[in-house]
Amino acid sequence: MHDAALANDAHDLTALPERLIQLVEDTLSNDEISTDAELVQYLTHNGLSRENALHALRYREIYLSNLWVAGCTPIRGGLRIRFNVATGRYELA
């Protein structure tokens, strides 16, 4: 899904406890192999509702394709900062 569409999304994953937000962001950033169904199962097994797990998967592509500064990520909203490997600099997203 495109960054702008996610930014305007009404669903609020920021209401999750911090440990679950970290789990979601770590999983989305690092798991390139699991299927979406496997990720939903993993996330629900670790405390997310099925609805939240399915919603979190909408962020999978932008978490896998960018290196985000901790706390300045798409799921958390607000200021979003990612590392641009082409320029070697951090930039606002």
N, C-alpha and C positions, 0 to 999 in steps of 0.2 A: 504494500500500500504506500502511496505517496506521503512524504513528510507532512505536507500541508493538510491533507485529509486527516491524518492522525492528530495533528495539533488542534483541529476543530472538533474532535471526537468528544461526545458528551459523557462517555463512560469514564469513570474515575478510578483508576488503579491506585492512585495516591492515597486512597482511603485504607488500603491494606496496611497491616503492620510492617514496620521497617524490615524485619527478617524475611517476609514474603516478597517485598519489592526487590530486595537483594537477590533472593533466590531466582526470581523471574528474570532480572537483568543478567545475572551470571549465566543462567541457562540459555537465554536468547543470544547472548554474546559468544558463547563457546560451544554450543552443541550443533554442529553442522550435519551430523549423521542421522540422528533420530528423525523419524517421521513426525508429522504434526500430531497424529493419533498417539504416538508414544510420548510426546511432550505433554499433551493434555493429561494423559494418565500419570506421568511423573509429577506434574504440577498439582493435580488434584490429590494425589497420594500424600503430598507434602503440605496440604492445607488450603489450597485455593478452591473456590467453587468451580464447577464445570464452566459456568458462564465467564468467570474471570480468566480461567485458563484459556478458553477459546479467544477471548478478547486479547489477551497477552500475545497470542500467536500472530496477531495482526502487525505486531512490531518486529517480528522475527527478521525480516529482510534488512531493515535499517540498523538493527543491532549487530547483525553479522557483517554488514558492509562498512561499518564505521567504528572507530575507537572513540568512546565517549569519556569525558572527564567525570569522575565519580560525583554524583549529586547534581550534575548538569545534563541530564538525560531526557529523552523523549517521554518516558513514562512518568517521570517526576514533574514534568511541565516546567514552566518558568524558563530561566536562562538555559540554553542548550549549547554545549561546547563540544566539538569533536576535533580529532586530530586529522589533518589533511596530509596523507603520506606523500602526495606529489610535491607539496611545498615544504614539508617538514615543520609546519606551524599549526597551532591551535586556531580554530575559527568558530565564530558563532554559526549555529545551524538554523 
